[in-house]
Amino acid sequence: MYRTVKKAETGGRLVFLEDYDMNLARYLVQGVDVWMNTPRRPMEASGTSGMKAAINGALNFSVLDGWWREAYNGSNGWSIGEDKEYESNEIQDSADAEDMYHTLEHKIIPMYYNRDPKEISHEWIDMMKDTMKTVIPQFSTRRMVKEYVEKFYAPALKNK
């Protein structure tokens, strides 16, 4: 990855974050408007950085895979591409890229800059509120531990 970042043809469009950890993530997720995540389906990992970004009010713009496939509701962020399998990675990449640029140009950027005289984008704020309402309760450690206790630990104790 580091060599790819240094290539002239990438023209400074890529950033390699060496030693990415929770401390660095903390600074990234609290200062971003849109958290864009572009893994190739079905290669998404856990997606915890997107969850943390949403808790901070950032809007997710990601492929429908992993946690975003579960969380996305159409009004709490944007999807990249369709939730379907393609004949090849090349066809999937092309379709996803076309959809990504279309969504940026026709949805995300206009919404962000559609502001009232006080420079407030009410549509953007509504979407931020929706993402926080839907992501925080569903993707939290509290919910996860409660679910594990109810579905796994408590039944295991009954079967002893």
N, C-alpha and C positions, 0 to 999 in steps of 0.2 A: 504494500500500500504506500509506504513512504516514497518509493521510487516513482510511483504513479503521480503523486502530488508534485514531485520535482520536475516532471516532464514539461517541456515548453508548451506543448499543445493543450495542457490543462489550464494554462494562462492564469494561474492564481485563483481558479474557481474551486479548488479543493483545499481542505485544511486537514492536516493529520494531527490529532491530539495525542501526543505521547503521554503515557502513564495516566490515561483517563481513569478517574476514580470518583468516589462519591463527593469529595470536596469540589472537584472541578465541575461535576454535574450540577452541584448546588448553584454555582454561579451561572451556568448556562440556562437552566430551566427557569430561573427567576427573572431573566432579562430578555425573553423571547416572546414574539407575538404569535408566530406560527411554528410548530414543531413538525418539520417535514421528515418523514421516514420512508425510505424507498428500498427495502429489501425485496428480493425476488420471491414471490409466493412459491412455495410454502416455507420459506427459509427464515421467517421472523423468529427471533428469540422471545424472551419474556416481555420486552417492551417497557420495562420499568421507567426508563427515562421519559417516555411519552406520558406515562401516568403521572410522574412528578411534574412534568410541564403543565399538564391539565390542572393539577391541584393549584398551581400558581396562576391559573387563568389563561395559559397559552392554548391556542386552538391547534388540534392535531390535523395533519394532512398526510395521510398514510395509505399504503396498500391495505386491502381488507384481508389481513392475516394476523395471527396471534391475538393479542388482547384487543386491538382496534376493531377486529372483526366482531368481537362481542360488544364492544362499547359504542361503536358508531350507530347513530340513530337518524342521521340526515340533518339534524339541526344543532349538533354539538361539535362540528368540524367538517372535514371533507375527506372523501375517499379518492384514491388514485387507482384508476382502472376499475374493472369489473371483478366480481368475486366468481371467477370461473377458470377452468383449465384451458390452456391453449395447446395447439399442435407442437409448438416449439418455444424455447426461451426467447428466440429472436422475435417471433410474432408477439409474444407477451410483452417483451421490452418495448417494442414499437408502439403497441396499443397503449401501454401504460404511460409512455413518454408523451404521446399525443394527448391523452386525457389529462395528464399532469399540467402541461402547458396551457391547455384550454381552460382548465379550472383556475389556474393562476390568473390568466388574462381576463376571463369573463366573470369570475365569481370572487376570488379572494382579494385581488388588488382593487377592483371597483368598490367592494364592500368596505375595505379598510379606509379608502380615501373619500367615501361618501359621508361627509361630516357636516354638522350643523354650524351656525355662525360661531359657536364656542369651541369649534374644532373637535366635537365629540361624534363618534360614529355609533349611533344607537343600535344599529343592526349588529355591529361587532360586539358591543357590550352585551346584548341579548344572547349572542352565541357563546360568549365567555361564561355567562351565568349558567346557560344550559350545560355546557361541558363540565362545569364545577358541580352542578346538581347531579349529573348522571355518572360522572367518573369517581368522585370522591367516595360516595357510599359503596359503590360496587367494587372498586379496586383499592381496597385498604387492607392493612394488616389485620385490623379489628374484624372485618368481614371474613377474611380468609381463616383466621384462627377459630372464629365462631363456627364457620362451615365445617372445618376439619373436625372440631369437637363433636358437632351434631351428626355428621355423616360417617366419620371413621372411628374416633376415639371412644365415644359413648357406646356405639354398637359393639365395638371390640370388647369393652368391659362387660357387656351383657352376655357375650358368648363365652366368657371364661368359665 
